[in-house]
Every structure is written in C-alpha cells, then in structure tokens.
C-alpha cells in the first residue's frame, strides 16, 4: 500500500500537501488539503478553502469554482452596465447623474452597515479626517463616472474605465514616490494611444459625442488613480478591514453628495423627475446598486482564489461583452476603428500584468518553450517521494 507523507515546500506545486491527524486508538488519519496526487487512491481532487459570502465552495471541484465565479462576474456586471445605460436612456435624466450616485451611495452604505454586523472587530481604526479625503475621492470617482454616461457613447466610457493604470502610475509617483519599470510606462503609452484612437472614432461616428463627457470620465480616472494609492497606503498604515473603509467612505460620501445637490439646487428637480418615473429610476437604481456591490465581492474572491491574471482576463472579457451588448441592445453607430483601438488598450492591460508578474510569467514561458521542443519536465509522483 502506498504511504502518503508530508511534502517539502518546494514540491507543493506538483504534489499534494498532507496533514496527519492521530487518534488515541487508531492509526493516523490522512487529510488532504491541496491538489490531487497521481497516486491518491481516493481518486478525488483535494480542495482549497473558498468562501463566497455565507456559502462554502470548498467541496466543489476547482473547475466548477472558476465557472461559478466567472458566471457570477458576468451576470452581475452585465446587469450593472445594462441598467446604468438604460437609466440614462430615459429622456430628461441626462443631467441627473449625481442624483443616481446619491442613491447608489445610500444603498452601498446600507450594505456596509449590514456587513459590519458580521465583523468581530467593529472599532473604527482609520482617523475620521482620512475618511473625509477618501470619501471625497470616492465621490469624484463614481459621481463623475456615472455623470459621464449622459454625455458619452457607453462603449467609450467602458474603454476609459479599463485604463486605470494611467492615473495609478502618475498617482503612485506623486503620492507614494514609487518608481515604475519601462514595461509599465509602455503599457501606459499603449492605453493612452488606444484611448485617443477610440475617442477619435467616437467623435467621427457618434452624433451625440460631447467633449464634456471625455473631461468627466478623465477626471473620474484621475480620482480613481489617487484613491487607489491613498487606500493602499491607509490600509497598510492602520491595518483596517476593507469593510470598514467601504462603510465610512460611502457613508460620508453620501453626505457630500447630498450637501452638493442641496447647495446647487439640483436635489428637488431630480427628486421630482424621478417621482414621475419611479420604476425607471428608483427601481432600476436598486438593481444597479445591488449588482455593482455583489459584483465587486465576486471579483475580489476571484483574485484571491485564482490570481490577478485570471481575474483581469475575466473582467476584460466581461467588458468586451458589455460593449458588444451595448451595440446590440441600444442603437448606436459602429466603426471597425473601435475594434483595433480597443485591442491596443487590451495590449496595455496585459503589458501591465506582465510587469507585475514578470518572474513567474518568464518561468511559465520557458517551460512552455521546453515542452514545444520536446523536453518535458519530469513529474514527481507519490512513489518517488521519500
């Protein structure tokens, strides 16, 4: 009978890791906690811990875990994008993007309060003055992004949102004093060129093209780049939970937007307009907010379980499908320049990923080249472990 023993760290990628549990009167009980070994007599794959909200997906095969997370990502964010564009298709709603953001922040705050009840540590760790800054950047990111939909072709807005690296790179240099590699800079250049070409195509074929929309989404990206760096720095400095940051950022942000709408006098007109179309505004906004919040958690779970490369690949494909569905469900002009300018942006995304994972990617490429040349690496089986 084959015996299963604990393996060394260096073998964990090719064989299973096991823990041995002893009982008072019985022989050791072998408990698998990693991947399937060639000689595993059970014939079953060993699972890693995976939880999504209150659901334990650990017992599900790895392939089905990926399928479930990918399906949920597409489902939530496709509905999110569809509802967002559908709301702005309502005649007269174009100028009420900030009111939609107010509703979205209200729901996100409620969700944050509900999530806080399940947290063991409910004490606020980050100073309130820091949350005032984070809330302002959150408001700028989401408010300007939502408002830009009223002035832009929706696919153009989606393409711009793919290019967060540009403000993140600039913000990282200015806020945290980071240095970036040549590959990062090249990725930034590719994204910039792709955005320019996509915008030029949009300005030619779209009858509703408005430079004001480009300004809004560009400012939203700048705020997004800043908030990413500030959040990273703040979470590391105060060791706070992400749930705490979500609650206070959106809660304070809700008060910011409410105050701004009151000062500008836009709150009452927006409220009166939405009262005339409750289903098309408040009803759609509920679905819009819930799917956005749930989609965020699914993507975070995807990143933790399968890595950034897989997650970005899934979200990039999702955005491509969003653009395709936008052309199918909502009539708008089309030009082939959209396709190849979008591919330039995608190239920039994967150059950025390569820069972050250069060592592992180089090793994977080297192994692939060896296999193509016929030099297959030796697989260590259970019978070879001493």
N, C-alpha and C positions, 0 to 999 in steps of 0.2 A: 504493500500500500504506500502511495506517495505521501510523504510528510510535508506540511506547509510550515515554514519558519519565517520569522520576521526578516524583512529585507533591508538592505542598506539604502541610504537616501539617494544614492546615485542610480539606483535601479527602479525608482518609483514610476518612471515614465514608461517602462516596458513590462513591469510585473506588478502583481498586486501587493498592497501593504496589508499586513495582518496583525491583529492583536490577540493574545492568548489569555483567556479567562479561566481560572481554576476554581473548581468547586470542591467542597470538603471531601466528598467521597467518590467523585467521578473523575474521569480523565479530562485533560484540558479541552476546552471548547474553542474551536477556531471561529473567529468572527471576521468576515471580510469587510473592508472599508474602502476599497479602491476599485480598480478596473479588473476585468476578467483575466485570469491566468490561463495559459494554454492547457495546463493540467488540472484545472479546477474540476473535481468530479461532479459538482452540482450542475455544471453546465450553464450557470446563471451569471449574468453580469453583476458586479458589485457596484453599488450606487454611492454617490456623494450626496451630502445633505443639501437639500434645495427646498426652500420655503417661499411661497408667494402669498402674502397676506396671512390668512389663517390656514392655508392649505399646504400640506406636506407632499411635495412631489418627489421625494427621495426614492420611493419604491418604484417609480416609473422608469422604464429604460431611457438611457441618455438621449437617444434619437427622438423619442417622444417628448422629452423635456424641451428639446430645441424646437420641435414642431409646435408645441403648445405656446411657448414664449413668443415665437415668431408670429404665429397666428394672432395672438392677442395684441402684439405690437401693431400689426397691420390693421386689425379690426378697430382698435381704439383710435389710432391716429388718422386712419382714413375717414372715420366718422367725424373726428375732431376737425380735420381740414374741410370736409364737405359741409359741416354745419357752419363753420366760420365763413366760407364763401357764400353759403345760402343766406345767412343773415344779412350780409352786405348787398345781396341781390334785391333786397326789399327796397322799393322806391322811397327815397327820403331818409334812409338810415345812414347814408354815406358819411354824414358829419357827426355821428353819434358813437364813434369808435371808443371814446373814453368812457362812455356810459356802459358799453359792453364790458370793458375792462373792469369797471367798478363792480358789476355783477359777478364777473369771474373771480375777482379778489374776495368778494364776500363768500362765495362757495368754497374757495380754497382755504379761507380762514376757518370756516365751519369744519372742513375736513381735517385741518390741522389740530383743532381743539379735540375732535373725536380721536385722532391718533394719539394725542397727548395722554389720554386716559389709559392707554395700554402701555405707556412708558413707565418704568420703575423709577427713574430719576426725573422728576418734574421740575426741578430747580433750574432757573434761567442762569446760564453761565456767561453768555456774551453780554457786555455792557449795553445799556439802552442807547447810548449815543452812537454806538457802532451799528445798531439796528436802524437808526434813523438814516444812516448812509446807505445801508443795504436795501432798505425799503424804497428809498428814492431811486436807486439803480434798477430795482425790480420793476417799479412803476414805469420808468423810462423804457426798459426793455420790452415789456409786454404791451404797454399802452401805445407806444409808437408803432410797434409791430402790428397790433390789431387795427389801429387807425389807418395804416398804410394800405390795408386791403381795399379801402374805399377809393383809393387813387391809383392802384396798380393792377395790372394783369396778375391774377393769382399765381400762375407758374413763376412769374418774375419774383414775387415775394418769397416763394419757396426756395428758389435758387439762391437768393441773397441770404436766407437763413442757413443755407448749407455752408456758408463761408465765415463761420465764427473765428476761424484761425487768424484772419487778418487783424481784427481788433484785439484778440487774445495775445497775439505776438507783440503788437505795439504796447498793449497794456502791461504785459509781462516785463517788457523792457523799462517802461516808465514807472510802474508801481513797485515791482519786486526786484528790479535791477537784474533780470535774467539775461542770459546770452543764448542765442539760437544758432543752430547749425546752418550750413549752406543749403541743405535739403529743405529745412523749414522755410527758408527765405524763398527758395524755388517754388515750394508748394504755395506760398502766399502770392507769388507772382502769377502762377497758373490760375489761382482762384480769381485774382483781380482781372486778368485778361478775360477769363470766362464770363465774369460779371459784366464787363464792359461790352463784350460782344452780344451777350444775351439782352442787355438793356438797349443796345442799338437796334437789334432785331425787333424788340418790342416797340420801340419808338417809331419804327417804319410801318409795321403791320397793324398795330393796335390803335383804333380810333380814340380810345379813352386814355392814352398814355399821358401821364402827368408827372413832370419832374419833381413836383412836391412829394409825390409818393416815394420816389427814389431817395429824396432827402430824409423822409421819415424813417424808412427801413435802414438807411445807412446810419442814422443816429441811434436807432434801436440796436444795431450790431455793435456800435461803439460802447453803448451802455452794457451790452451783453459781455463784451470783452473785458470791461472793467469789473463787472460783478463777479465773473468767474475767478479773477485773480484775488479780489477782495474776500470772497467766500473762502477760497482755499487758504489764504493767509489767516483769516479769522478762525476757521475751524481748527487749524493746527495750533494756533496760539492759545485758545481757550478750551480745546478738547470738547467741544459741544456736539450734540447729536444733530443730524440733519433735520429731524422732525421739529426740533426747537427753532431752527433757522427758518423753516417753511412757515411755521405759525406766526412768528413775530414779523417776518419780512412782509408777508401778505396782509397781516392784520394792520400793521402800521401803514402799509401801502394803501389799504382801503381808505383809511382816514385821510391820507394825502389826496387821493383822487376825489373823495367826497368834498373836501375843502376846496380843491381847484374848481370843481364843477359849480359849487356854490358861488365862488368869487366871480367866475366868468359868466354866471347866469345861464349855464347850459343844462343844469340839472332838471329844472322844471320842464323846459321844452322836450328834453329827451324822455322824461317820465311820461309826459302827456302823449307823446308819439307812441311809445311802447304800450300805453294803455289801449290804444286803438288796435294794435296787433299783438295781443298777449302771447298767442301761440308762436308766431314767427319771431318774437323777440325773447321773452322770458322762457318760453317752452324750449326753444332751440338752445338758448344760453345754458339751461340746465344740462342738457346733453353735451354741449360744447365743453363745459367746465368739468363734468364728471369724467368724460373720456380723456381729456387732457391730463387730469390728475392721475387716473389709473394707468394711462399710457406711460407716464413718467416713471412709475414704480416698476412696471414691466421691463422697461429698458434698463433700469438700474440693476434689476435681477439678472437680466441677460448679460450685462457687463461683468457682474460678479461671477457668474457661472461659466460663461464661455469666452470671456475676454473682450477687449476693446475692438479687435479686428472684426470678430463675428458681429458684434453689436453695431458697429458702424456700417458694415456691409448690409445688415438687415435694415437699418434706418435709411441708408442711402437708396436701397431698392424700394423701400416704402415711399420715400419722397418722389422717386421716379414714377411709381404707380399713382401717387397723388396728382402729379402733373398730368399724366395720361387721362385719368378720370376727370380732371378738371376740364380738359378739352372735350371729353365725351359728354359730360352731363351739363356743361354750361357752354353755350355757343360763343366761340371766340376765334379770331384769325390765327393761322398757323403758318410757319415758315421753317424749312429744313435747318436754318441757322440756329434755331432753338436746340436742335439735337447735338450738333458738334460743339457748340459753345457750352452746352451743359456737360458734355464729355470732358472738356478742358477743366471744368470745375471738379469733376469726379477724379481726374488725374491729380489735381492738387490735394484732394482729400486723402488719397492713398499715398502720396508722397509724404504727407504729414504723419500718417500711420507708420510708414516705413522708418521715418526718422525716430519715432518713439520706440520702435521695436527692432532696431537695426540688427542687433546681435542675434536674436532668435530667428529673424527672417533670413539673415545670411546663412545661418546654420541649416535652416529648412531648405533653402535654395541649393546649398551644397549637397545635402542628402538626396534631393530630387535629381540633381545632375548625376550623382553616382548611380542612382537606380537606372536612369536612362542609359548610362554607359554599360550597365550590366553588372556593376559592383554593388550588390545588395548587402546592407549591413547585417551582421549575424544577430538573430533574435535569440534572446536568452530565455529558455524555457524553465519550468519549475524543476525539472530533473537535473538542471545544471547548477542549481543553487546549493551551496554547501553551508 
